[in-house]
Amino acid sequence: MRKIFLLFFISAVCFFNSCKPSNDKIKNGIEIKESGLHIEEAFLTDDAGQNIGDSNKVQIGERVCLRLVVDGWQLKDGKVFLDASQEVATSSGNFLTSNPSILGPVYTDGATPKDAKYVLLYQRIGRLDNSKDHVVITFKLWDKTSNKSVSGSYELYL
């Protein structure tokens, strides 16, 4: 009986893991948690718009762009009212910087649905005190009309 239960448990784990939805358009190890907004695509580029490899290796002083293709906005008078925040810390937990309102001041009168579909969040990478550390960037994007949001994180290595 115990062997049958164990076999059933292993089969169930394998089945659910293989059925877990995957999105091959989410690159660079970007972790996403959706809460009403849907990320169709997410990846990193450098300042020149070139894709950053899956190793997420960057240079000190480089400006990295998180590119998000977002769906699920609620329109108000034909506009999307959105905002985003971003925090940067080291892998050892040292807080580096925070920007609690990136898009709100830019789109005070709302954004067109086309502009809100393609969101870019930039971060310049500075020097770290500990050479064994790497950078952890967390972000949140939200719809101020409906309170739908998406949050996530990614890591960069120097």
C-alpha positions in Angstrom: 0.0 0.0 0.0 2.8 2.4 0.9 4.5 1.7 -2.5 1.3 2.4 -4.3 0.8 5.7 -2.5 4.4 6.7 -3.2 4.0 5.9 -6.9 0.8 7.9 -7.0 2.4 10.8 -5.3 5.4 10.9 -7.6 3.1 10.6 -10.7 1.0 13.5 -9.4 4.0 15.7 -8.8 5.4 14.9 -12.3 1.9 15.5 -13.9 1.4 18.9 -12.2 4.9 20.1 -12.9 4.6 19.2 -16.6 1.2 21.0 -16.7 2.5 24.2 -15.0 2.1 27.0 -17.5 5.3 28.2 -18.9 6.0 31.3 -20.9 9.1 31.1 -23.1 8.7 34.9 -23.7 9.7 35.6 -20.1 13.5 35.7 -20.3 16.6 36.4 -18.1 15.2 34.6 -15.1 12.7 37.3 -14.5 10.2 36.2 -11.8 6.7 37.4 -12.3 3.7 37.5 -9.9 0.5 38.6 -11.7 -2.5 40.1 -9.9 -4.9 41.1 -12.6 -2.3 42.4 -15.1 -0.8 39.9 -17.5 2.8 39.9 -18.7 2.9 38.7 -22.3 6.7 39.2 -22.6 9.5 40.3 -20.3 13.2 40.6 -21.1 16.3 42.7 -20.4 18.2 44.9 -22.8 21.2 47.2 -22.5 21.1 50.9 -23.2 21.6 50.3 -26.9 18.5 48.1 -27.0 20.6 44.8 -27.4 19.2 41.8 -25.5 21.2 40.9 -22.4 22.1 37.2 -22.4 20.5 34.7 -20.0 23.5 34.9 -17.7 22.4 38.5 -16.9 26.0 39.6 -16.8 26.4 43.4 -17.0 29.1 46.0 -16.6 29.4 48.6 -13.9 27.8 51.9 -15.1 25.6 50.1 -17.7 22.0 51.1 -17.9 19.7 48.0 -18.0 16.2 48.1 -19.3 13.4 45.8 -18.2 11.0 45.6 -21.1 7.5 44.4 -20.3 4.6 43.8 -22.7 1.5 44.2 -20.5 -2.2 43.3 -21.0 -5.2 43.8 -18.7 -5.3 47.5 -18.2 -8.6 49.2 -17.3 -9.4 52.2 -19.4 -10.8 55.4 -17.9 -11.9 58.0 -20.6 -9.8 56.1 -23.1 -6.6 56.3 -21.0 -4.7 54.0 -18.7 -3.6 55.4 -15.4 -0.5 53.5 -14.4 2.5 53.7 -12.1 5.6 51.6 -11.3 8.1 51.3 -8.6 11.6 49.7 -8.5 14.0 48.8 -5.7 17.6 47.7 -5.9 19.5 45.7 -3.3 22.5 43.4 -3.2 22.1 39.7 -2.9 23.4 40.0 0.7 20.4 42.2 1.5 22.0 45.7 1.4 19.5 48.2 0.2 20.9 50.4 -2.6 18.1 52.6 -4.0 14.3 52.9 -4.4 12.0 54.7 -6.8 8.4 54.5 -5.5 6.8 56.3 -8.4 8.4 56.0 -11.8 5.5 56.4 -14.3 2.9 58.3 -12.3 4.7 61.7 -12.7 5.2 61.1 -16.4 1.6 60.1 -17.2 -0.4 62.5 -15.0 -3.1 62.7 -17.6 -3.0 59.0 -18.3 -1.3 57.0 -21.1 -2.7 55.7 -24.3 -3.4 52.0 -24.3 -0.6 51.5 -26.9 1.9 53.3 -24.6 0.7 51.3 -21.5 1.2 48.0 -23.4 5.0 48.5 -23.7 6.5 49.4 -20.4 10.2 50.2 -20.0 11.9 50.4 -16.5 15.6 51.5 -16.5 18.3 51.0 -13.9 21.9 52.1 -14.0 24.2 49.6 -12.3 26.8 50.9 -9.8 29.8 49.4 -8.1 29.3 46.9 -5.3 31.3 46.9 -2.1 31.4 43.1 -1.9 32.7 41.4 -5.1 30.8 38.2 -4.2 27.4 40.1 -4.3 25.1 40.5 -7.2 22.3 43.0 -7.8 18.6 42.1 -7.1 16.0 44.4 -8.7 12.4 44.2 -7.6 9.6 46.0 -9.4 5.9 46.5 -9.3 3.6 47.9 -12.0 0.0 48.8 -11.2 -3.2 50.1 -12.7 -4.3 53.1 -10.5 -7.9 52.8 -11.7 -8.5 49.1 -10.9 -5.7 48.3 -8.5 -4.6 45.4 -10.8 -0.9 44.8 -10.6 2.1 42.7 -11.5 5.3 42.4 -9.5 8.5 40.6 -9.9 12.3 40.5 -9.6 15.5 39.7 -11.5 19.1 39.4 -10.7 22.2 41.0 -12.4 25.8 39.8 -12.1 28.9 42.0 -12.5 
